[in-house]
Amino acid sequence: MVEGSMTQGAGQGPVVRTDTVRDFRVPAYVQQTAGFGEAPERFGDAAEHFGDAADRFGDTGEPEGYTPTQRDLPVINRGDTLQVPVPDQAPAPEPSGDELGPLYVVGDVHGYLDELLAALREQGLVDADGDWCAGHARLWFLGDFTDRGPDGIGVIDLVMRLSAQAAAAGGYCKALMGNHELLLIGAKRFGDTPVNSGAGTATFQAAWLLNGGQKSDMDRLQDVHLQWMSRLDAIELEDDHLLMHSDTTAYLDYGDSITSVNDTIREALTRNDADECWDLFRKFTKRFAFRDQSGPEAVRELLGAFGGSRVVHGHSPIPYLLGEVGSEDGADGGGPQVEGPHVYADGLAVAMDGGVTMAGKLLVRRLPLDS
C-alpha cells in the first residue's frame, strides 16, 4: 500500500459533470476566478479560428501567430488514414515465476475516472474495488490524465496507487508524460507569469484554462502530484513498441536515445524556467506527424533513432484522425463511434486516444494488437 498522501483525493464524493466534459469551450469559472489577469481577453479570439485549424497545425511548420493557447484539435479529412479493425482480447492468464506478464496500454484519460475504472475492469486489470488484480501484467499509461474531464486528480491518485499495488504483485503500472501534464505543472508553477510564445505574450494559466483546465483539479493539486508528474518519462520502448504521448517527431529535439530524451526533459523541468517549460509544452502540443504521405517516413525516423518496430501514441483523438466528430455538446444523441485503436502510417503507428472527451471511448488494450 502507498502512503496516505499518495492516494488522497481518490474516491471522493460523486463526480458532477460540467459543460466542459464533452466540449472544448472555456469553463464558466474563467471569468469568475481572481488572479487570472486579462488572459481570457488575450486569448478569447482563438476559438473563432477553431474550424480552420486543420490547415495550420501539425509538424509541417508553425504558421505566423501560432500559439498552443489556441484550441488545437482540428478535424482532418477522411481518407488520410486507414482504420484497421482490432478485436477485443480477453486478459491472458497470469504467468508463473519471473516471466513477464502481458503488456497493456491506456490512451488519454483526461479526468474520466469512472470510464477508466470500467475499462481497466473490462481487461481484467483491476477488481470491483479498483485494486490491481492482474499479477505480473504490465500496464503503461500514455499521458494526459487531467483537464477537460471531471476528476483529473482522482485519476492521478489511482495510477499512483496501482503502481504500488502492481509492483507488490510482481507486475508494474507506469506512465508517460503528456502535454497536459506539462500544462498543469506550468499553470501551478508559473501562473500568470508572461512567457515568450513566439507569437507575443502568453501565460501557462491562460493556456491551461483555454484547454480544459478544471478548478477542482487545481484546488486538489498537491506537491506529491507535481513531483510525480515531473519525474515521468517521455518515451519508452516496451516489447518492440515505441511508446510516447504525442504523435510528433519533436522527441528527436531532446536527444538521440531514449535515455537522453528522458533525462533532458526531466532536467529542463528541474531548472524551473518558465520560457524553457513553455517551449517544451509547445513542442509536445504538436500533432499529426504520422498522417498523410509523409507519415510513414516520420515514424521510421523515430524508430531508427529510438528502436522498435511500431509507435504507439495518444494525444490526437481517433475521431479527428478519421474525420468522425460529433457535436460539441453531444446533442446529436451519440458521439463518434470508436471501437478500438487506430492503426495507420503503413501499419507503423497505433493511435490510442479514443476521444473520451467527445463521448468517444477510453481505450485500454493489450499489445501486440495483431497477436
One Martini backbone bead per residue (centre of mass of N, CA, C, O) as a GRO file, in nm:
protein
  371
    1MET     BB    1   0.100   0.033   0.015
    2VAL     BB    2   0.042   0.360   0.021
    3GLU     BB    3   0.050   0.656   0.113
    4GLY     BB    4  -0.183   0.885   0.185
    5SER     BB    5  -0.068   1.115  -0.006
    6MET     BB    6  -0.098   0.933  -0.270
    7THR     BB    7  -0.439   0.897  -0.237
    8GLN     BB    8  -0.541   1.160  -0.212
    9GLY     BB    9  -0.873   1.207  -0.370
   10ALA     BB   10  -0.960   0.937  -0.398
   11GLY     BB   11  -1.295   0.867  -0.384
   12GLN     BB   12  -1.467   1.087  -0.385
   13GLY     BB   13  -1.731   1.213  -0.442
   14PRO     BB   14  -1.949   1.264  -0.664
   15VAL     BB   15  -1.951   1.336  -0.990
   16VAL     BB   16  -1.978   1.653  -1.154
   17ARG     BB   17  -2.075   1.751  -1.440
   18THR     BB   18  -1.985   1.957  -1.707
   19ASP     BB   19  -1.977   2.148  -1.997
   20THR     BB   20  -1.663   2.049  -2.045
   21VAL     BB   21  -1.662   1.740  -2.098
   22ARG     BB   22  -1.766   1.751  -2.434
   23ASP     BB   23  -1.591   2.009  -2.467
   24PHE     BB   24  -1.396   2.328  -2.560
   25ARG     BB   25  -1.496   2.525  -2.368
   26VAL     BB   26  -1.486   2.776  -2.163
   27PRO     BB   27  -1.510   2.794  -1.853
   28ALA     BB   28  -1.694   2.981  -1.637
   29TYR     BB   29  -1.451   3.040  -1.423
   30VAL     BB   30  -1.274   3.231  -1.588
   31GLN     BB   31  -1.460   3.489  -1.491
   32GLN     BB   32  -1.435   3.419  -1.156
   33THR     BB   33  -1.132   3.400  -1.112
   34ALA     BB   34  -0.888   3.515  -0.938
   35GLY     BB   35  -0.564   3.603  -1.088
   36PHE     BB   36  -0.589   3.582  -1.426
   37GLY     BB   37  -0.636   3.836  -1.548
   38GLU     BB   38  -0.633   3.897  -1.913
   39ALA     BB   39  -0.626   3.622  -2.064
   40PRO     BB   40  -0.910   3.579  -2.195
   41GLU     BB   41  -0.881   3.826  -2.385
   42ARG     BB   42  -0.622   3.742  -2.537
   43PHE     BB   43  -0.763   3.434  -2.617
   44GLY     BB   44  -1.064   3.450  -2.723
   45ASP     BB   45  -1.016   3.441  -3.046
   46ALA     BB   46  -0.927   3.143  -3.092
   47ALA     BB   47  -1.208   3.002  -3.135
   48GLU     BB   48  -1.263   3.124  -3.427
   49HIS     BB   49  -1.018   2.920  -3.550
   50PHE     BB   50  -1.101   2.618  -3.521
   51GLY     BB   51  -1.216   2.523  -3.803
   52ASP     BB   52  -0.919   2.597  -3.967
   53ALA     BB   53  -0.678   2.427  -3.823
   54ALA     BB   54  -0.592   2.195  -4.019
   55ASP     BB   55  -0.402   2.392  -4.205
   56ARG     BB   56  -0.201   2.488  -3.936
   57PHE     BB   57  -0.127   2.210  -3.819
   58GLY     BB   58   0.172   2.049  -3.709
   59ASP     BB   59   0.499   1.936  -3.855
   60THR     BB   60   0.517   2.152  -4.111
   61GLY     BB   61   0.475   2.402  -3.936
   62GLU     BB   62   0.442   2.732  -3.816
   63PRO     BB   63   0.245   2.978  -3.806
   64GLU     BB   64   0.174   3.283  -3.790
   65GLY     BB   65   0.071   3.312  -3.452
   66TYR     BB   66   0.129   3.064  -3.307
   67THR     BB   67  -0.048   2.897  -3.028
   68PRO     BB   68  -0.126   2.667  -2.769
   69THR     BB   69  -0.377   2.844  -2.668
   70GLN     BB   70  -0.512   2.718  -2.878
   71ARG     BB   71  -0.733   2.527  -3.005
   72ASP     BB   72  -0.590   2.192  -3.121
   73LEU     BB   73  -0.860   2.021  -3.271
   74PRO     BB   74  -0.863   1.929  -3.567
   75VAL     BB   75  -1.014   1.846  -3.868
   76ILE     BB   76  -0.970   1.581  -4.081
   77ASN     BB   77  -0.977   1.416  -4.359
   78ARG     BB   78  -1.101   1.166  -4.500
   79GLY     BB   79  -0.835   0.931  -4.611
   80ASP     BB   80  -0.556   0.972  -4.461
   81THR     BB   81  -0.649   0.702  -4.325
   82LEU     BB   82  -0.645   0.360  -4.187
   83GLN     BB   83  -0.872   0.143  -4.064
   84VAL     BB   84  -0.806  -0.117  -3.822
   85PRO     BB   85  -0.940  -0.383  -3.710
   86VAL     BB   86  -0.964  -0.465  -3.349
   87PRO     BB   87  -1.000  -0.703  -3.140
   88ASP     BB   88  -1.090  -0.801  -2.856
   89GLN     BB   89  -0.912  -0.904  -2.555
   90ALA     BB   90  -0.847  -1.129  -2.339
   91PRO     BB   91  -0.706  -1.196  -2.068
   92ALA     BB   92  -0.427  -1.326  -1.967
   93PRO     BB   93  -0.267  -1.540  -1.807
   94GLU     BB   94  -0.089  -1.577  -1.540
   95PRO     BB   95   0.223  -1.593  -1.480
   96SER     BB   96   0.508  -1.758  -1.388
   97GLY     BB   97   0.725  -1.640  -1.192
   98ASP     BB   98   0.947  -1.418  -1.388
   99GLU     BB   99   0.755  -1.371  -1.599
  100LEU     BB  100   0.627  -1.179  -1.822
  101GLY     BB  101   0.360  -1.006  -1.868
  102PRO     BB  102   0.123  -0.860  -2.009
  103LEU     BB  103   0.061  -0.588  -2.236
  104TYR     BB  104  -0.061  -0.255  -2.162
  105VAL     BB  105  -0.262   0.024  -2.283
  106VAL     BB  106  -0.338   0.380  -2.229
  107GLY     BB  107  -0.512   0.632  -2.302
  108ASP     BB  108  -0.661   0.910  -2.277
  109VAL     BB  109  -0.837   1.045  -1.986
  110HIS     BB  110  -0.920   1.335  -1.876
  111GLY     BB  111  -1.077   1.269  -1.584
  112TYR     BB  112  -1.214   0.971  -1.644
  113LEU     BB  113  -1.249   0.764  -1.395
  114ASP     BB  114  -1.490   0.574  -1.449
  115GLU     BB  115  -1.399   0.484  -1.733
  116LEU     BB  116  -1.131   0.367  -1.646
  117LEU     BB  117  -1.229   0.149  -1.450
  118ALA     BB  118  -1.401   0.000  -1.659
  119ALA     BB  119  -1.167  -0.068  -1.859
  120LEU     BB  120  -0.990  -0.225  -1.655
  121ARG     BB  121  -1.200  -0.440  -1.585
  122GLU     BB  122  -1.244  -0.553  -1.871
  123GLN     BB  123  -0.921  -0.647  -1.870
  124GLY     BB  124  -0.844  -0.756  -1.572
  125LEU     BB  125  -0.675  -0.532  -1.379
  126VAL     BB  126  -0.925  -0.479  -1.196
  127ASP     BB  127  -1.141  -0.466  -0.953
  128ALA     BB  128  -1.431  -0.361  -0.804
  129ASP     BB  129  -1.232  -0.163  -0.615
  130GLY     BB  130  -0.970  -0.077  -0.798
  131ASP     BB  131  -0.768  -0.313  -0.776
  132TRP     BB  132  -0.509  -0.494  -0.830
  133CYS     BB  133  -0.541  -0.827  -1.039
  134ALA     BB  134  -0.278  -0.893  -1.263
  135GLY     BB  135  -0.011  -0.934  -1.144
  136HIS     BB  136   0.240  -0.946  -1.402
  137ALA     BB  137   0.137  -0.726  -1.538
  138ARG     BB  138   0.155  -0.461  -1.788
  139LEU     BB  139   0.121  -0.093  -1.750
  140TRP     BB  140   0.052   0.182  -1.979
  141PHE     BB  141   0.050   0.524  -1.973
  142LEU     BB  142   0.020   0.800  -2.225
  143GLY     BB  143  -0.124   1.030  -2.090
  144ASP     BB  144  -0.341   1.258  -1.994
  145PHE     BB  145  -0.515   1.292  -1.692
  146THR     BB  146  -0.613   1.583  -1.736
  147ASP     BB  147  -0.854   1.770  -1.824
  148ARG     BB  148  -1.201   1.829  -1.919
  149GLY     BB  149  -1.254   1.649  -1.687
  150PRO     BB  150  -1.372   1.579  -1.349
  151ASP     BB  151  -1.098   1.377  -1.230
  152GLY     BB  152  -0.772   1.410  -1.242
  153ILE     BB  153  -0.666   1.351  -0.953
  154GLY     BB  154  -0.799   1.075  -0.929
  155VAL     BB  155  -0.630   0.949  -1.154
  156ILE     BB  156  -0.352   0.988  -1.032
  157ASP     BB  157  -0.406   0.833  -0.771
  158LEU     BB  158  -0.463   0.564  -0.909
  159VAL     BB  159  -0.191   0.524  -1.055
  160MET     BB  160  -0.018   0.531  -0.800
  161ARG     BB  161  -0.154   0.291  -0.661
  162LEU     BB  162  -0.112   0.077  -0.888
  163SER     BB  163   0.194   0.086  -0.884
  164ALA     BB  164   0.224  -0.042  -0.602
  165GLN     BB  165   0.048  -0.298  -0.643
  166ALA     BB  166   0.195  -0.419  -0.889
  167ALA     BB  167   0.475  -0.447  -0.761
  168ALA     BB  168   0.379  -0.643  -0.532
  169ALA     BB  169   0.276  -0.862  -0.769
  170GLY     BB  170   0.510  -0.844  -1.018
  171GLY     BB  171   0.442  -0.596  -1.168
  172TYR     BB  172   0.326  -0.301  -1.363
  173CYS     BB  173   0.275   0.067  -1.337
  174LYS     BB  174   0.298   0.315  -1.590
  175ALA     BB  175   0.407   0.651  -1.708
  176LEU     BB  176   0.359   0.924  -1.920
  177MET     BB  177   0.422   1.224  -2.067
  178GLY     BB  178   0.208   1.488  -2.118
  179ASN     BB  179   0.099   1.796  -2.218
  180HIS     BB  180  -0.096   1.826  -1.962
  181GLU     BB  181   0.122   1.802  -1.753
  182LEU     BB  182   0.284   2.049  -1.842
  183LEU     BB  183   0.047   2.247  -1.807
  184LEU     BB  184  -0.007   2.205  -1.503
  185ILE     BB  185   0.271   2.269  -1.401
  186GLY     BB  186   0.281   2.557  -1.519
  187ALA     BB  187   0.028   2.674  -1.380
  188LYS     BB  188   0.139   2.631  -1.090
  189ARG     BB  189   0.425   2.768  -1.110
  190PHE     BB  190   0.354   3.040  -1.313
  191GLY     BB  191   0.084   3.122  -1.414
  192ASP     BB  192   0.096   3.473  -1.511
  193THR     BB  193   0.363   3.440  -1.633
  194PRO     BB  194   0.531   3.553  -1.880
  195VAL     BB  195   0.579   3.422  -2.211
  196ASN     BB  196   0.754   3.315  -2.496
  197SER     BB  197   0.559   3.209  -2.778
  198GLY     BB  198   0.635   3.353  -3.071
  199ALA     BB  199   0.335   3.536  -3.046
  200GLY     BB  200   0.392   3.666  -2.786
  201THR     BB  201   0.207   3.683  -2.507
  202ALA     BB  202   0.195   3.435  -2.245
  203THR     BB  203   0.026   3.180  -2.038
  204PHE     BB  204  -0.035   2.904  -1.857
  205GLN     BB  205  -0.310   2.976  -1.740
  206ALA     BB  206  -0.455   3.037  -2.007
  207ALA     BB  207  -0.397   2.766  -2.146
  208TRP     BB  208  -0.531   2.584  -1.938
  209LEU     BB  209  -0.817   2.699  -1.957
  210LEU     BB  210  -0.856   2.668  -2.272
  211ASN     BB  211  -0.771   2.337  -2.226
  212GLY     BB  212  -0.962   2.234  -1.962
  213GLY     BB  213  -0.924   2.348  -1.696
  214GLN     BB  214  -0.975   2.249  -1.350
  215LYS     BB  215  -1.039   2.378  -1.046
  216SER     BB  216  -1.053   2.111  -0.882
  217ASP     BB  217  -0.766   2.025  -0.950
  218MET     BB  218  -0.609   2.269  -0.839
  219ASP     BB  219  -0.717   2.248  -0.544
  220ARG     BB  220  -0.591   1.930  -0.519
  221LEU     BB  221  -0.310   2.001  -0.575
  222GLN     BB  222   0.000   1.851  -0.498
  223ASP     BB  223   0.328   1.792  -0.453
  224VAL     BB  224   0.312   1.487  -0.519
  225HIS     BB  225   0.198   1.532  -0.804
  226LEU     BB  226   0.423   1.708  -0.921
  227GLN     BB  227   0.656   1.509  -0.875
  228TRP     BB  228   0.543   1.279  -1.042
  229MET     BB  229   0.515   1.427  -1.316
  230SER     BB  230   0.821   1.531  -1.335
  231ARG     BB  231   0.929   1.207  -1.350
  232LEU     BB  232   0.833   1.137  -1.612
  233ASP     BB  233   0.842   0.986  -1.893
  234ALA     BB  234   0.834   1.032  -2.256
  235ILE     BB  235   0.986   0.757  -2.344
  236GLU     BB  236   0.941   0.407  -2.458
  237LEU     BB  237   1.049   0.058  -2.465
  238GLU     BB  238   0.810  -0.214  -2.543
  239ASP     BB  239   0.806  -0.487  -2.708
  240ASP     BB  240   0.876  -0.310  -2.978
  241HIS     BB  241   0.738  -0.054  -2.851
  242LEU     BB  242   0.692   0.288  -2.908
  243LEU     BB  243   0.630   0.497  -2.644
  244MET     BB  244   0.397   0.779  -2.660
  245HIS     BB  245   0.208   1.060  -2.673
  246SER     BB  246   0.296   1.222  -2.922
  247ASP     BB  247   0.244   1.289  -3.275
  248THR     BB  248   0.577   1.347  -3.288
  249THR     BB  249   0.927   1.453  -3.362
  250ALA     BB  250   1.028   1.625  -3.105
  251TYR     BB  251   1.201   1.415  -2.951
  252LEU     BB  252   1.463   1.465  -3.127
  253ASP     BB  253   1.538   1.743  -2.975
  254TYR     BB  254   1.638   1.568  -2.688
  255GLY     BB  255   1.771   1.320  -2.846
  256ASP     BB  256   1.931   0.986  -2.947
  257SER     BB  257   1.783   0.866  -2.691
  258ILE     BB  258   1.584   0.768  -2.446
  259THR     BB  259   1.756   0.862  -2.209
  260SER     BB  260   1.820   1.151  -2.311
  261VAL     BB  261   1.532   1.252  -2.332
  262ASN     BB  262   1.442   1.207  -2.038
  263ASP     BB  263   1.670   1.371  -1.904
  264THR     BB  264   1.626   1.644  -2.046
  265ILE     BB  265   1.334   1.692  -1.946
  266ARG     BB  266   1.382   1.675  -1.643
  267GLU     BB  267   1.593   1.902  -1.631
  268ALA     BB  268   1.409   2.126  -1.734
  269LEU     BB  269   1.207   2.111  -1.494
  270THR     BB  270   1.418   2.166  -1.269
  271ARG     BB  271   1.493   2.467  -1.357
  272ASN     BB  272   1.227   2.646  -1.364
  273ASP     BB  273   1.171   2.765  -1.657
  274ALA     BB  274   0.924   2.912  -1.826
  275ASP     BB  275   1.028   2.917  -2.122
  276GLU     BB  276   1.127   2.623  -2.132
  277CYS     BB  277   0.854   2.492  -2.061
  278TRP     BB  278   0.696   2.613  -2.296
  279ASP     BB  279   0.858   2.483  -2.524
  280LEU     BB  280   0.790   2.197  -2.442
  281PHE     BB  281   0.485   2.220  -2.464
  282ARG     BB  282   0.470   2.315  -2.758
  283LYS     BB  283   0.599   2.059  -2.891
  284PHE     BB  284   0.379   1.852  -2.741
  285THR     BB  285   0.126   1.981  -2.912
  286LYS     BB  286   0.186   1.849  -3.145
  287ARG     BB  287   0.057   1.699  -3.459
  288PHE     BB  288   0.028   1.471  -3.733
  289ALA     BB  289   0.310   1.333  -3.832
  290PHE     BB  290   0.173   1.034  -3.942
  291ARG     BB  291   0.028   1.151  -4.168
  292ASP     BB  292   0.003   1.096  -4.466
  293GLN     BB  293   0.267   1.045  -4.680
  294SER     BB  294   0.489   1.127  -4.447
  295GLY     BB  295   0.437   0.938  -4.203
  296PRO     BB  296   0.620   0.684  -4.231
  297GLU     BB  297   0.887   0.844  -4.227
  298ALA     BB  298   0.854   0.961  -3.941
  299VAL     BB  299   0.844   0.693  -3.793
  300ARG     BB  300   1.118   0.581  -3.893
  301GLU     BB  301   1.287   0.797  -3.756
  302LEU     BB  302   1.217   0.715  -3.467
  303LEU     BB  303   1.291   0.413  -3.483
  304GLY     BB  304   1.589   0.461  -3.565
  305ALA     BB  305   1.662   0.613  -3.292
  306PHE     BB  306   1.487   0.422  -3.057
  307GLY     BB  307   1.333   0.191  -3.168
  308GLY     BB  308   1.148  -0.046  -3.300
  309SER     BB  309   0.832  -0.125  -3.503
  310ARG     BB  310   0.622   0.060  -3.328
  311VAL     BB  311   0.401   0.317  -3.270
  312VAL     BB  312   0.256   0.440  -2.957
  313HIS     BB  313  -0.020   0.670  -2.916
  314GLY     BB  314  -0.172   0.968  -2.842
  315HIS     BB  315  -0.349   1.292  -2.829
  316SER     BB  316  -0.494   1.213  -3.105
  317PRO     BB  317  -0.800   1.176  -3.183
  318ILE     BB  318  -0.955   0.948  -3.373
  319PRO     BB  319  -1.196   1.121  -3.478
  320TYR     BB  320  -0.995   1.321  -3.621
  321LEU     BB  321  -0.841   1.121  -3.802
  322LEU     BB  322  -1.140   1.035  -3.938
  323GLY     BB  323  -1.371   1.269  -3.929
  324GLU     BB  324  -1.539   1.179  -3.654
  325VAL     BB  325  -1.751   1.435  -3.536
  326GLY     BB  326  -1.928   1.544  -3.298
  327SER     BB  327  -2.086   1.726  -3.106
  328GLU     BB  328  -1.998   1.920  -2.840
  329ASP     BB  329  -2.278   1.835  -2.657
  330GLY     BB  330  -2.423   1.562  -2.761
  331ALA     BB  331  -2.713   1.625  -2.910
  332ASP     BB  332  -2.713   1.376  -3.127
  333GLY     BB  333  -2.702   1.104  -2.922
  334GLY     BB  334  -2.391   1.069  -3.019
  335GLY     BB  335  -2.083   0.972  -3.069
  336PRO     BB  336  -1.816   0.861  -3.172
  337GLN     BB  337  -1.714   0.561  -3.335
  338VAL     BB  338  -1.515   0.369  -3.114
  339GLU     BB  339  -1.361   0.040  -3.106
  340GLY     BB  340  -1.046   0.115  -3.143
  341PRO     BB  341  -0.762   0.126  -3.250
  342HIS     BB  342  -0.540   0.314  -3.474
  343VAL     BB  343  -0.408   0.200  -3.778
  344TYR     BB  344  -0.115   0.345  -3.940
  345ALA     BB  345   0.138   0.418  -4.139
  346ASP     BB  346   0.183   0.129  -4.260
  347GLY     BB  347   0.149   0.002  -3.958
  348LEU     BB  348   0.348   0.194  -3.757
  349ALA     BB  349   0.083   0.315  -3.616
  350VAL     BB  350  -0.081   0.382  -3.291
  351ALA     BB  351  -0.389   0.495  -3.184
  352MET     BB  352  -0.530   0.564  -2.832
  353ASP     BB  353  -0.730   0.805  -2.868
  354GLY     BB  354  -1.086   0.775  -2.830
  355GLY     BB  355  -1.244   1.040  -2.731
  356VAL     BB  356  -1.375   1.089  -2.438
  357THR     BB  357  -1.434   1.409  -2.454
  358MET     BB  358  -1.647   1.323  -2.716
  359ALA     BB  359  -1.795   1.046  -2.659
  360GLY     BB  360  -1.619   0.815  -2.687
  361LYS     BB  361  -1.325   0.620  -2.597
  362LEU     BB  362  -1.164   0.441  -2.349
  363LEU     BB  363  -0.849   0.295  -2.397
  364VAL     BB  364  -0.772  -0.060  -2.339
  365ARG     BB  365  -0.483  -0.249  -2.448
  366ARG     BB  366  -0.331  -0.517  -2.590
  367LEU     BB  367   0.000  -0.619  -2.652
  368PRO     BB  368  -0.027  -0.707  -2.942
  369LEU     BB  369  -0.284  -0.655  -3.169
  370ASP     BB  370  -0.199  -0.914  -3.381
  371SER     BB  371  -0.209  -1.182  -3.175
   0.00000   0.00000   0.00000
